[in-house]
Amino acid sequence: MRLILNAPFYGILLLCFLSSCSKDEQDCGCDGSTRRIFENVQARYVGEGMFVVPDTMAGFLRLYPCDVDTTWEVSEDRNTWNYTISGNLKKYCPGPNPELELPYGGGKIQLTNIKKM
């Protein structure tokens, strides 16, 4: 009888324990920490929300602005840099199997300045 009276208490205690084990917010993506700052870098807008910028280590990086502007013009020539951008590159958010992912140089960028060349 005593066990039956304590069952709701243990049920509530178990529910509180399970809800406290929820996954914390990741410190990545547009709302996450900055891992690299770009200042007045030549960029080429290739469409579909992606800029390509030169990089000394990887050759080039793909950057995806947090806020995409539909008025940006796509560069038709691979050798023409049509924008100068500045911004904060955010930490990369790994997928469900991060151990299978290759290192990723680009990612989401919070643009602080953009100029058409």
TALINRA-V860999 format. One record per run of one state. SS is the DSSP state (2 for helix, 1 for strand, 0 for the rest). FROM is the first residue (numbers start at 1). LEN is the number of residues. If there is no record, write none. Layout:
BEGIN
ss: [SS SS]
from: [FROM FROM]
len: [LEN LEN]
END
This chain:
BEGIN
ss: [0 2 0 2 0 1 0 1 0 1 0 1 0 2 0 1 0]
from: [1 2 20 29 32 34 48 50 56 59 66 83 91 98 101 107 117]
len: [1 18 9 3 2 14 2 6 3 7 17 8 7 3 6 10 1]
END
